[in-house]
Amino acid sequence: MNKVSICVVRVGNVEDFVISVLQSGIKLNFGWEVKLSGEIEIPHQSYNHLRKQFHSTTILHHIKNQVKLKDCSIVLGVTSVDLYVSGLNFVFGEARPVDGVCIISTYRLRPRFYGDEMDEKIFEKRILTEAVHEIGHLFNLRHCSNPNCVMFFSNSIFDTDKKGFLFCDNCKSKLKILK
């Protein structure tokens, strides 16, 4: 297994709990090293007043310009604000493989967003699932047709909950970083 190190950057205010979930979950399940690389502000130009959401692509460009990849294979930005890309109502995350940068948002991963009681285990699984999905894109994996694979496109939180955070055998075989 090749050594993969991921720099996690807080984009705005992100709870320590979320960072802890990423550090332990990614290390335990994939053996990838996760380092905390500080915090950057959310760029004001990423906010769309009409949508009341933040444009994730703009934030990714900001992360790329603020964080250097000297000690890490890739950078994972984590934010708590609601994200979107053009053409979609929202996104749980976005990746830019050419830059080695991705981002996830915890905003729509929280059970309370859907009117449910807070369930830490469900929230933890969702955080890890979306992070691994975006990291998979950084390793040039595309969306998978297997609804149980982490690389399956999540059109809703139900897709995220169903698929979990593991790669299917087909996607795993495309990765040189996994056994």
C-alpha positions in Angstrom: 0.0 0.0 0.0 1.4 3.4 -0.9 1.7 6.0 1.8 -1.2 8.5 1.5 -1.3 11.6 3.6 -4.3 13.9 3.7 -4.2 17.4 5.0 -7.5 18.4 6.5 -8.3 22.1 6.5 -11.2 23.7 8.4 -13.0 26.1 6.1 -14.8 28.3 8.5 -15.9 27.0 11.9 -15.9 23.2 12.0 -16.3 21.2 15.2 -13.4 19.3 16.7 -15.7 16.2 16.7 -15.8 16.3 12.9 -12.1 16.4 12.5 -11.7 13.6 15.0 -14.1 11.4 13.1 -12.1 12.0 9.9 -8.7 11.4 11.5 -9.7 8.2 13.2 -12.1 6.8 10.5 -9.8 7.3 7.6 -6.7 6.0 9.4 -8.6 2.9 10.8 -10.3 1.9 7.5 -7.7 2.9 4.9 -4.4 3.3 6.7 -4.1 6.8 5.3 -2.5 9.4 7.5 -4.6 12.5 8.3 -3.0 15.7 9.4 -4.8 18.9 10.6 -3.5 21.8 8.5 -5.2 24.7 10.2 -8.2 26.8 9.3 -9.0 29.3 6.5 -11.9 31.7 6.2 -14.7 31.0 3.8 -14.2 33.4 0.9 -17.0 36.0 0.9 -17.3 35.9 -2.9 -18.4 32.2 -2.6 -21.7 33.2 -1.0 -24.7 33.4 -3.3 -27.3 35.7 -1.7 -30.2 34.4 -3.9 -29.5 30.8 -3.1 -28.3 31.4 0.5 -25.6 28.8 -0.2 -21.9 28.8 -0.9 -20.3 28.0 -4.3 -18.0 25.0 -3.6 -15.9 25.5 -6.7 -15.0 29.0 -5.6 -14.0 27.6 -2.1 -11.9 24.9 -3.8 -9.9 27.6 -5.7 -9.4 29.5 -2.4 -8.2 26.3 -0.6 -5.7 25.6 -3.5 -4.3 29.2 -3.2 -4.1 29.1 0.6 -2.8 25.6 1.3 0.4 24.1 -0.1 0.7 20.4 -0.8 4.2 20.1 0.6 3.6 17.4 3.3 0.4 15.9 1.9 -0.8 13.9 -1.0 -4.1 15.7 -1.1 -6.1 18.4 0.8 -9.5 17.8 2.2 -11.4 20.9 3.1 -14.2 20.6 5.6 -16.9 23.1 6.1 -20.3 23.4 7.9 -22.0 25.7 5.4 -24.4 24.6 2.7 -22.7 24.1 -0.7 -23.8 24.1 -4.3 -22.4 23.8 -7.8 -24.0 25.3 -10.9 -26.7 23.0 -12.2 -27.4 21.3 -8.9 -29.5 22.3 -5.9 -26.8 21.3 -3.4 -23.7 19.1 -3.0 -22.3 17.2 -0.1 -18.9 17.8 -1.5 -16.8 18.5 -4.6 -13.3 17.4 -5.8 -10.8 18.9 -8.2 -8.4 16.1 -9.1 -6.1 18.4 -11.1 -5.4 20.4 -8.0 -5.4 17.6 -5.5 -8.1 19.4 -3.4 -11.6 18.4 -2.3 -14.2 19.7 0.1 -17.1 18.2 2.1 -19.9 20.0 4.0 -21.4 18.7 7.1 -24.5 21.0 6.7 -26.8 18.4 5.0 -25.2 15.4 6.7 -26.6 16.2 10.1 -29.8 14.2 11.0 -31.4 17.4 12.4 -31.3 18.9 8.9 -34.0 16.3 8.0 -36.0 16.7 11.2 -34.5 13.7 12.9 -33.0 13.3 16.4 -29.2 13.8 16.5 -27.6 10.4 16.0 -23.8 10.6 16.3 -23.2 7.2 14.7 -25.2 8.1 11.6 -23.5 11.6 11.4 -20.1 10.0 11.7 -20.8 7.5 9.0 -22.1 10.3 6.7 -19.0 12.4 7.3 -16.6 9.5 6.5 -18.7 8.4 3.5 -18.6 11.8 1.8 -14.9 12.4 2.7 -13.9 9.0 1.2 -16.1 9.7 -1.9 -14.4 13.0 -2.6 -10.9 11.5 -1.9 -11.8 8.8 -4.4 -12.4 11.4 -7.0 -8.9 12.8 -6.3 -7.5 9.4 -7.2 -9.4 9.7 -10.5 -12.3 7.4 -9.7 -15.6 8.3 -11.4 -19.0 7.7 -10.1 -19.8 4.0 -9.8 -23.1 2.2 -10.8 -23.0 0.0 -7.7 -25.3 1.6 -5.1 -23.4 0.1 -2.3 -20.0 1.6 -3.4 -18.8 4.8 -1.8 -18.3 6.1 -5.3 -22.0 5.9 -6.2 -23.4 9.4 -6.8 -25.5 10.6 -3.8 -28.6 12.3 -5.1 -30.0 12.4 -1.6 -29.0 11.6 2.0 -30.7 8.2 1.5 -28.0 7.3 -1.1 -25.3 8.3 1.3 -26.7 6.2 4.1 -27.2 3.2 1.8 -23.8 3.1 0.2 -21.5 3.6 3.2 -17.8 4.5 3.0 -16.2 1.4 1.4 -15.1 0.9 -2.2 -16.6 -1.9 -4.2 -14.2 -4.5 -5.6 -14.3 -2.9 -9.1 -13.3 0.6 -7.7 -10.8 -0.9 -5.3 -9.1 -2.6 -8.2 -8.7 0.8 -9.9 -6.8 2.2 -6.9 -3.2 1.5 -6.6 -3.3 2.9 -3.0 -5.4 0.0 -1.7 -4.5 -3.7 -1.4 
